[in-house]
Each structure stands twice: as C-alpha cells, then as structure tokens.
Amino acid sequence: MPVDYRAPLADMHFIVHQLIPLSRIQALPGYEEVDDDLVNTILEEASKFANQVLSPINWTGDQEGCILEHAVVKTPSGFKDAYQQYIEAGWISLAANPNFGGQGLPASLATPVNEMWHSANMAFMLCPMLTAGAIEAIEHHATANQQSIYLPKLISGEWAGTMNLTEPAAGSDLSAVSTKAIPNGDHYLITGTKIFITYGEHDLTENIVHLVLARLPNAPAGVKGISLFIVPKFLVNADGSLGPRNDVQCASIEHKLGIHASPTAVMSFGEAGGAIGYLVGEENRGLEYMFTMMNNARLAVGLEGVAVAERAYQQAAEYAKERVQGKVPQKSGKLPILHHADVQRMLMLMKTQTEAMRALAYIAAAEVDFAQKHPDEAIRQSSQRRVDFLTPIVKAWSTEQAIEIASLGVQVHGGMGYIEETGAAQHLRDARITTIYEGTTGIQAGDLLGRKIIRDDGVEARKLIAEIEAEAQACQNHTDPDLQLIGHELHKATQALAKALNWLLTAHNDQPQATLAGAYPLLRSFGILCGGWLLAKSALIVNSPSYSGQNGFASQKKASAIFYTHEVLPHVAGLVQTICAGADVAKAMNDGLADLMNP
C-alpha cells in the first residue's frame, strides 16, 4: 500500500534557517516578527495538516477521480471536507496581502509549506495554487473596485481562481487565441472555448473566478491583441452577495494519465449569448498581465517537481527497508534490498537531487522576498533579475528531474512498482504533467537562452557562475579533503558552463538553429550546476565550527554533496559538449528527420 507522507522538516529547517538564512529575511521591512519560533510553529503545524489530512486522501482520490454530472464536477471523497479545513486554518492566505485579509508572510516561508501540500496531495493543491496566481494578477493589474470585490473572497479561500489561456487551436502559441470579447455597457460579453482548465469546475467553493484571455473587436493580430477579463462563475451583486449564474459551463473533463483527483475542464463561454466579463487593466495588454500569474505558477510548478520527487523517494525508501531479497556481499543472511549497492545508488540519486531542487526553489523564493521588500532599489532590481533568471530553471529542471526520480522510485520497487496498489506508479503519473504545465520544458529553455541570456549579453548568467565559482574556491581552500574535492569538481563544472555560454553568445546571430539546439542542455546544465553549488554550500555550513545542528544530519548533508559531486555534477561536461556541437546537432536533426520534414 502507499506510504503516508512525512514532511522532511530537518532539511526544510536547514535551508530556511541556515542556507537562506532566515536572518536575512527578518531584516526586510515588514518581516521583523518572522522569528524562529513563528517559523518553527508554522512548519510543524503545516506538517501535521499535510500528514494527517491531505496525505490520506491522495491515493484514494487518485483511484476515485472526479465525476461530471449535469455540468457540475464532484471531487473525490474527503476533498471537500479537507478544503474546508484548509481554509478555516488560514493556510491559503499565508503569503497574501494583509490589506485584503492575508497574513503577509514571506515567500521563503510559504514555499516549504506549499511543498508539503504538493507532496501530500498534488491534485488537491492545484486548486489553491491557481487561486494564488489569480490573486497576484488581480492585485497587480485590476482596478481598486475589482480588488475589493474579488481579493478578500479569493484570499479567504471562499472563492477559487483559474487561468484560462489554452484553446483547441491555440496551445502554447497564444497568438492564436480566438475567444471573443464584445463591449456591452460596463462589461463585455465573452464567447469561446478554453481547454485544459485546472479546477475550471468543482464543488469546493461557492464561486469560481475565471481569468480569461480574449480578443476585442479590431484588436491587433497576434499576442499584442489579447486582453484579460475576470469572468466569475456566479455574478456578484453590489453588496458582495452572489447573483445569477454566468453564461459559462463545463462541457467535459479530461481523462488523464495522472492527477485524477484534479478536474481538468473544457470550459464553454457564451453559449447563451455571452458570458459577462470585466476588463482587467488596459485593452490588449492581457498577455502581459497573465504573465504575472504565469510566473507565479511556474515557480509553483517547479515546487511541484520537488514535492512529487520527495514523495516518490519516501515511498521507495520505505519499500527498500522492508523488502527482503537476495544476498549482500560480505554479509550473512537475507537483508532488505536497502543493503544492495544499486538500490542505494538509486535512492541516493533520488535523495540528493531532491535536496538540490528544494534548495534552489527556496533560494528563488528568498530572492522574491528581497525583490519585493528590500529597502535598497538596486538590490530589489538585482534580486528581481535573479528571480527572472532562476524561474525557468526551477520550473523545468525540477520537473524534468521529478519524472526521472519518480521513475527510479518504480524501479526500486521492481515489479511491485508497476502495480497500482503500491502507490509508486501514481507519483510517476502525477509527475508527468509538470513538465507541460505553464509552458513546456522547451519553452522554458528557449526563455532562458533568448530572454534571460542573449537579451542581456549573458550578464546575469555570468554573475551567477561567478558566485558559484566563489563557493568552489571556498571549498578548495578548506582543510577537509572531501570539501576540497567538491570544490575542485564544482570549479571544473563552472569553467565548462562558462565555455558553453561564450559559444552561445558568439554564435546566436549567425547560427540561430545551432544555438537553439543547445537550449535544453544549457538549462539542464544550469540546474545541475546550481544544485551542486547549493549542496556544496550546505556542506560548508555543516562543516563549520559555528554549526550547532545534529551530527547525524550534518554527516548526511555532507554525504549528499559528495555523492552528487561524483554522480550528477559530471553531467555538466557532457552537456556542454552537446551545446558546443550545436551546428552538427542541428544538421543531424534536420537530416535525420528529412522524411518527416520533406515528405
């Protein structure tokens, strides 16, 4: 049977208190009261809720799935009660604006809490995750009146939010959006169909606030002609009460590979004449506004990757401790498979990469806090540039690795992993969507290369590499031979990636296809290097005389850095070779697919 989730509190506390560290967050205006006691209490209580309320309905929800009857979606047993407990405890408002009922806590504290929710029950957490994105978009771009109507209800969790971008003929290419918005007095009439709308219809809340991309009459072609609209499921009266049902319906829900407990809806707007919608901000700036929501969601999806990887690791580790099979060299009797070298290798690959991914996601969240709250404008701008740079890496690298980690989890189980009752397969199925959500891996890689590296001539990329190189030097200068080795290998990886970066910046004008062929290897290289950097930094912390944590945790953290250095970090050199061979790779792809491209 599936293993119950247990939050990895020791690692979470270490990253928040030591690696970020928390003292830097406490120094920001408005976060002075975020002390150790508050953080520890929140993480402990969140852990209990994740373990006791959300985790038990994860597997049952997957088995039961959602049901659509008469345009109404019924979520699995236990979900509605769990959601009510979730909002009553105030979890959804943790990092939201206090002016509208939020608690105003930092992203670096909300991030580990959200990781727990995703690990405990990813399908459940997708609803609050999309609501958080809607909150951010409305807070940044809607009118004061719209904010007063929608934000308090969204932040309290009484209402949920969605993001409606994709259409049958407009997937990732949003320039093809064809949903129409016709002016009609103080509102607009929306007509069209949206697909793949997560929690587009459900029974968890009394109202659903859809954020919808649509075109006005005579709007410019392409992405410059898209506007953003608030389209509530139920219209809202002047006194804030709910009015009549809007002209928006769930036409169907998808039958999916995973996340069965999360309804993915086909939404139909305007079948009876037009759904009433309200323009957000200015006309034709909808995609710009939606990216506020999307960037929030991209970091959140990256965190999903961390979360499902952790859940897959816990499942595999427990099975490896219990399953007795085979003989272990130089040991007598039959022992659990945990003692076999290859099983240990797989578990350590799962464990160390998850720790690296977690550290990077939390560091990105801390940069969000600095970008929003630091009193020095130059530091705010610098932190925002770092957030922008890390976002595609956190999103794509973490989710790609989550699939590999969940697949390793199945492998640790052997044949039993392929059987649904063990629960290992669910994590692999659930993980598979994360590389597609909110922009595929290819889109993230192109974003990193084009918008984040080529556009600023590699300034931010080189800045990050320089910081990693400084950590490598600190390790090399240490008296501990293990840290010296880590530093040496980290230095080799930084030099290799710097070489690839130089090649890309030199070649992109004359060889665009060759550089684009290296976009994904580049993103993966940055992910692996950042993971090695943060594990090396962690090893330095636990090896310092001032570290006061438990010796057992310290030795394991150091072991993670050593293993990662030998097993994962060397992949950077191979990926760099692929990047720099971009012209040959591009030609081979063109020639190898000639029968498809030129039938």
Helices and strands as residue ranges (DSSP letters): H 9-14, I 15-19, H 22-26, H 36-49, I 50-54, G 55-57, H 58-64, E 67-69, E 72-74, H 79-88, G 91-93, G 98-100, H 107-120, H 122-141, H 144-156, E 159-164, G 174-176, E 180-184, E 187-198, E 207-214, G 222-225, E 227-232, E 234-236, E 242-245, E 248-253, E 264-269, E 275-280, H 286-322, G 337-339, H 341-373, H 377-413, G 414-418, G 420-422, H 424-431, H 441-446, I 447-454, H 459-476, H 481-507, H 512-517, H 519-542, H 551-567, H 571-580, H 582-592, H 594-597
